[in-house]
Amino acid sequence: MRRCPESNNRTGDRFVLWPHRSLGPLGLLVLLGSVACGFASAAVATIGFNNWPIVAMIVPTFLGFGFALWSNNRAANRRELIEITPRAVRVTRASPIASEAIEFDTARVRVGITSDFYVEDRLTLQEGMRSLTIGAFLSPSERRDLATALERSLRTRLASSDRTTSPDPSATTGSFRHPSHRPCRSDS
């Protein structure tokens, strides 16, 4: 996860999430090369012993291994972009196959962390009956850190929204109620 450098207090905050990759492109080539060398040495060692089924199965095994690495690498190319502005929280999910965008009202969205049997510290954005799990590929500690950063950003956005949209109390006769407004109890 990283906070984009173009984030500022006036336009909003942007968070870009992506899965962690332990192997870069060079590491992937080194791994495939070493597996190919291992399979080639096994094939050469068995040629003189008339073990042709072993040699015949090495090629499909290597191709299957290569396909598994390719598909895992392709699935790791997904991204989640979270944009928080004074009016909306927009989550855009992009993968090599498709892209989708979901939008929430900044004043009504809540950040929630729940734990269940399958997922520890599941991070969700909730608005009314709608709920969206975000950062499912992050570790539990990264999800907790992201939740803290999102809550801080939402508070900042709501505070800036209140300053720019709340009317002058002396200029109106009606009461203005912001969706996040909690009435105070007066003891008079």
N, C-alpha and C positions, 0 to 999 in steps of 0.2 A: 504494500500500500504506500502511496505517496500523496502528499498534498501538492497540487500543481502550483508552480511559481506564479502563475497569472492570477491566483486567488488574491482578492483584496476585500476590504470591508464594505465597499460600495456596491460592487456587482454581485458578490457572492463567493462561496468557496467551492472548489472542485476537488474531489478525491478520485483517484484512479486506482483500481484494485486489479491485481492479476495474480495467477498462481505462481508459486515459487518453483523455479527450475534449478535442479542441482547440476544438470548437464547442459552446457552451452553447445553450439554447433561443432566446435572443435572437439569437445569431450565426446559428443555423439559419434563423430567419425573415428576417434581413437577406440571407443568401445566396439563399434562395428568391425574395425580392422583387427582388433585383438580376437574377437569371436571368430572372424573369418580365418585368421591364422590358426587358431585352435582347431577349428573344423577341418582345415586343410591338412594339418599335421595328423589328425586322426584318420583322415582318408588315405593319406600316404602310408601310414603305419599298417593299415589293414589290407592294402592292395595285394601283397604277397601271400596272404593267408586265405584267399578266396572268400572273403567276407563281403561280397558285393551288396547284400542288403544294407549293410552299414553305410557304405559309400552312397548308395542310392537314396538313403534317407537324410543324408547330411545337407544336400541342396534344399529340399523343401523345409527342413528345420531352420536353416539360415534365412531363407526367404520369409518364413513365418516370424522369426525373431525381428527381422528388419521391418516387416509390416507392423508388428506390435509397437516398435519404437516410433515409427512414423505416425501411427494413429495417436499414440500418447502425446507426441510432440505437437500434433495438430490440435488436439483437445486442449492443450495448455495455452493456446493462443487466444483464449477468451479474455475479455476485459469487462469490468464494471466501472462505469463513470457515474459518480454521484455529484450532482450540482445542487447547491443550496443557495437560493436567492430569497429576498424578503417575501416573495409571493408563492414560490413553488419549490418543491424538492423533486428533482427529476433523476431517475435511475435509468441509465442506458446500458443494456447488456449487449455486447458485441462478441460474436464468435465467427469462425471461418464460414459457417453455414448461414447464419441469420443474425438480425439485430432487432432488438425491441426496446421500447422506451415506456416507462411507467412514471406517472406524475402524481404527487401528493401536494396537498395544501400545507404550506409551512406552519401556519398557525394551528393546524389540527393534527399534524403527524407526531407520533411518539416513537422513540427508540426503545426497543425492548430486547432483553437478553433472557433466554429461557434455556434450561437444560432438560434433556430427557434421556431415555435409554440409549438412543442412537447417536445423538449429537450433543457434545458438551458446549455450552455457551453459544447457542444458536442466536444470531443477530437478526432482528427483524425491524422493519419500519411498519408502523400500524397507523391506520386512519379509519376510525369507525370499524366496520366489519372487514375492511381490506387489510391484508397483511402480506408483506414481501420479505422473503429471506434474502439477505445480502451477505457477500463474503463467505460463502459456504466452503470455499477452498482455502481459507485462511486458518491458521492455528487458533486455538481458543484464546491465547493471550493477545494475539493480533486482533481478534474480534472484540475483545474487551477494550483494547486501546482505541480501536475505530469507533466503538460506541461512545466512549468518552469524548473523542474529537467531534463526532457528529452532534452530540448533545450540546457541546460548547458552541459549535457553529450555529445550531438552531437557536440557542438563546441569544446569540449575537444578532442573528437575522431578525428575530422577533423584536429585540430592543430597537434595532435601526428602523424596523417597519413601524413600531409604535411612535417613534419620534417624527417620522415623515408623514404618517397618515392620520394621527389623532388630531381632531379639530381643536381649535382654541375654545376652552370651556366658556369664556365670556361671550363668544360669538354665536352660541346655539342655545336654544331653550330645551331641546330634547336631550335624552341621555344617549351617550355613545357607548356601546358595549363591544369591545373587541372580543373575538372568539376565545382568546386565552385569558380574558378578564375574570378574576375571582373577586366577588364583592367582599368588602370589609364589613365586619360587624361593628356597629357603633353601640356603645353602652350609654347613650344619653337618653 
